[in-house]
Amino acid sequence: MKIAQKYSHLNGEEYLIVHHKKLYTEIKNVIRNIDVSQYITKISNEKRKIGNKLYSPKDLNKAFNVEFAKTNWTESRYNYYITLNRELMEKSLLLSAKKQKELLIKSGEKKPIYSYNQTDFVKDKIAVEVQFGKYSFVAYDLFVKHMLFYSGGVINLGIEILPTKNMQKQMSSGVAYFEGEVYNVMRQGRNSPPVPLLILGIEA
């Protein structure tokens, strides 16, 4: 596969080039090492594509898991407690989940709500999400997950890998694609979401 398009938000790519050039090379190699022709394994049941062979998101995700594991990229989980008190939230962001709970209880919240988020691959505070899912999953990655990890001090940069429109045409309906998601980010303004991002559009 290849990187066909890219979009740098809040100097995401520039940060990667200056501070983590080796990791950027690893990510490019992961993409390059995947022979996408092996994953045209899904038979469509959709009315307009019935019987067509399509790219399989499940098989593609497995391929990315294998390639990222070769260079020790691992899944990361961020545990936290929810509070609707803005002042308490800001105080607790950089604390461990245990310390967050203690702070909230001490501040009068009787039953703090526990939650967590997971990201596909993390290394040296760089997070990578490979997304062949629906539009809503990408929006959650870009506007919630990466931002939560960033504000919690877990990462310094979020990277989203998406199929381009050319590739998405050979997938099931509803799969998010690079051009559409970059447009959504651009519509929010230059500083939203407030986290450095690099969005990569890939195809065969």
C-alpha positions as CSV (number, residue, x, y, z in Angstrom):
1,M,0.0,0.0,0.0
2,K,1.0,3.6,-0.3
3,I,0.3,7.0,1.3
4,A,-1.6,8.8,-1.4
5,Q,-2.6,11.9,0.6
6,K,-1.9,13.5,4.0
7,Y,-3.2,16.3,6.1
8,S,-1.3,17.9,9.0
9,H,-3.4,19.6,11.7
10,L,-1.7,21.9,14.2
11,N,1.7,21.0,12.8
12,G,1.3,17.3,13.4
13,E,3.5,16.1,10.6
14,E,6.1,18.8,11.3
15,Y,6.3,17.6,14.9
16,L,6.8,14.0,13.8
17,I,9.6,14.9,11.3
18,V,11.5,17.0,13.8
19,H,11.1,14.9,16.9
20,H,10.3,11.3,15.7
21,K,11.6,10.9,12.2
22,K,12.4,7.2,12.9
23,L,8.9,6.5,14.0
24,Y,7.5,8.2,10.9
25,T,9.7,5.9,8.8
26,E,8.3,2.9,10.7
27,I,4.7,3.9,10.0
28,K,5.5,4.4,6.3
29,N,7.2,1.0,6.2
30,V,4.1,-0.6,7.8
31,I,1.9,0.8,5.1
32,R,4.3,-0.1,2.4
33,N,4.7,-3.7,3.6
34,I,1.0,-4.5,3.3
35,D,0.0,-6.1,0.0
36,V,-3.6,-5.0,-0.2
37,S,-4.4,-7.4,-3.1
38,Q,-4.4,-10.2,-0.5
39,Y,-7.4,-8.7,1.3
40,I,-10.0,-8.5,-1.4
41,T,-11.8,-11.3,0.4
42,K,-15.2,-9.9,1.3
43,I,-18.2,-10.9,-0.9
44,S,-20.7,-8.1,-0.9
45,N,-24.4,-8.6,-0.1
46,E,-25.3,-5.0,-0.8
47,K,-27.9,-4.4,-3.5
48,R,-25.6,-2.2,-5.7
49,K,-22.5,-4.4,-5.1
50,I,-24.0,-7.9,-4.7
51,G,-21.5,-10.6,-5.5
52,N,-18.6,-8.2,-5.9
53,K,-15.3,-8.9,-4.1
54,L,-14.4,-6.0,-1.8
55,Y,-11.6,-5.2,0.6
56,S,-12.1,-6.8,4.0
57,P,-11.7,-4.3,6.9
58,K,-11.3,-7.2,9.3
59,D,-8.4,-8.8,7.4
60,L,-6.8,-5.4,6.7
61,N,-6.8,-4.6,10.4
62,K,-5.2,-7.9,11.2
63,A,-2.5,-7.2,8.7
64,F,-1.8,-3.8,10.3
65,N,-1.7,-5.4,13.7
66,V,1.0,-7.9,12.5
67,E,3.1,-5.2,10.9
68,F,3.0,-2.7,13.8
69,A,3.8,-5.5,16.3
70,K,7.1,-6.1,14.4
71,T,8.4,-2.8,15.6
72,N,6.9,-3.0,19.1
73,W,3.9,-0.6,18.7
74,T,1.4,-1.6,21.3
75,E,-2.2,-0.9,22.3
76,S,-2.6,1.6,25.0
77,R,-5.4,2.1,27.5
78,Y,-6.2,5.4,29.3
79,N,-8.3,4.9,32.5
80,Y,-10.1,7.9,34.0
81,Y,-13.0,9.0,36.2
82,I,-15.7,11.3,34.9
83,T,-16.7,14.5,36.6
84,L,-18.9,17.3,35.3
85,N,-17.1,19.8,37.5
86,R,-14.8,21.6,35.1
87,E,-12.4,22.7,37.9
88,L,-12.1,19.2,39.2
89,M,-11.7,17.8,35.7
90,E,-8.8,20.1,34.9
91,K,-7.1,19.2,38.2
92,S,-7.5,15.5,37.7
93,L,-6.4,15.2,34.0
94,L,-2.8,14.4,34.6
95,L,-3.4,12.2,37.7
96,S,-3.5,8.4,37.7
97,A,-7.0,6.9,37.7
98,K,-6.6,6.0,41.4
99,K,-5.6,9.5,42.3
100,Q,-8.4,10.9,40.2
101,K,-10.9,8.9,42.2
102,E,-9.4,9.9,45.5
103,L,-9.6,13.6,44.5
104,L,-13.2,13.4,43.3
105,I,-14.3,11.6,46.5
106,K,-12.4,14.1,48.7
107,S,-14.1,16.9,46.8
108,G,-17.6,15.6,47.5
109,E,-18.5,13.3,44.6
110,K,-19.8,10.1,46.2
111,K,-19.8,7.7,43.3
112,P,-17.3,8.8,40.6
113,I,-17.9,7.1,37.3
114,Y,-15.1,5.0,35.9
115,S,-14.3,5.0,32.2
116,Y,-11.5,4.3,29.7
117,N,-10.4,4.6,26.1
118,Q,-8.1,2.4,24.1
119,T,-6.0,3.3,21.1
120,D,-4.6,0.8,18.5
121,F,-0.9,1.6,18.6
122,V,1.2,3.8,20.8
123,K,5.0,4.3,20.9
124,D,7.0,7.2,22.5
125,K,3.8,9.2,23.0
126,I,2.7,8.9,19.4
127,A,-0.7,7.2,18.9
128,V,-1.8,5.6,15.6
129,E,-5.4,4.6,14.8
130,V,-6.1,2.5,11.7
131,Q,-9.7,3.0,10.8
132,F,-11.7,1.1,8.2
133,G,-15.0,1.5,10.1
134,K,-18.0,3.8,9.9
135,Y,-17.9,7.6,9.9
136,S,-18.9,7.8,13.5
137,F,-15.8,5.8,14.6
138,V,-13.4,8.3,12.9
139,A,-15.2,11.3,14.4
140,Y,-14.8,9.7,17.8
141,D,-11.1,9.1,17.2
142,L,-10.4,12.6,16.0
143,F,-12.6,14.7,18.4
144,V,-12.6,12.5,21.5
145,K,-10.1,9.8,21.7
146,H,-6.9,11.5,20.5
147,M,-7.9,14.7,22.4
148,L,-8.4,12.7,25.6
149,F,-5.1,11.0,25.4
150,Y,-3.4,14.3,24.6
151,S,-5.0,16.2,27.4
152,G,-4.1,13.3,29.8
153,G,-0.4,13.5,28.9
154,V,-0.4,10.1,27.3
155,I,0.4,11.3,23.8
156,N,1.9,14.3,22.0
157,L,0.4,13.5,18.6
158,G,-2.5,11.5,17.1
159,I,-2.2,9.8,13.7
160,E,-5.3,8.5,11.8
161,I,-4.9,6.1,8.9
162,L,-7.8,6.0,6.5
163,P,-8.6,4.7,3.0
164,T,-8.8,7.4,0.3
165,K,-12.1,7.7,-1.7
166,N,-10.5,5.6,-4.5
167,M,-10.0,2.7,-2.1
168,Q,-13.3,3.2,-0.2
169,K,-15.1,2.7,-3.5
170,Q,-14.0,-0.9,-3.3
171,M,-15.3,-1.4,0.3
172,S,-18.7,-1.7,1.9
173,S,-21.0,1.3,2.1
174,G,-20.5,3.6,5.0
175,V,-16.8,3.2,5.4
176,A,-15.1,6.6,6.3
177,Y,-12.6,8.0,3.8
178,F,-9.7,10.5,3.9
179,E,-11.2,13.3,1.9
180,G,-14.5,13.4,3.8
181,E,-12.9,13.3,7.2
182,V,-10.3,15.9,6.4
183,Y,-13.1,18.1,5.2
184,N,-14.9,17.6,8.5
185,V,-11.8,18.7,10.4
186,M,-11.2,21.7,8.2
187,R,-14.8,22.9,8.7
188,Q,-14.3,23.1,12.5
189,G,-11.7,25.8,12.1
190,R,-7.9,25.9,12.4
191,N,-7.7,25.1,16.1
192,S,-10.3,22.4,16.5
193,P,-9.8,19.7,17.7
194,P,-7.0,21.2,19.9
195,V,-4.6,18.3,19.5
196,P,-1.8,17.9,16.8
197,L,-2.9,15.4,14.2
198,L,-1.6,13.7,11.1
199,I,-4.3,12.1,8.9
200,L,-3.0,9.7,6.2
201,G,-5.0,8.6,3.2
202,I,-3.9,5.2,1.9
203,E,-4.6,3.1,-1.2
204,A,-3.2,0.3,-3.3
